């Protein structure tokens, strides 16, 4: 039996695929530690409810 995905589920799958692609690119370019750190910072940014682009001038 095949279940049809809702539009929301299809959209979430699309976004997870984009996130996976970006994560793989970060790991390839800068390693696992960078990728995990960037994703944790993104999660914190979301949790704090901050909006707009990240601050510029950050030191890397």
PyMOL commands that set and color helices and strands:
alter all, ss='L'
color gray80, all
select helices_A, chain A and resi 7-30+32-47
alter helices_A, ss='H'
color red, helices_A
deselect
rebuild
show_as cartoon
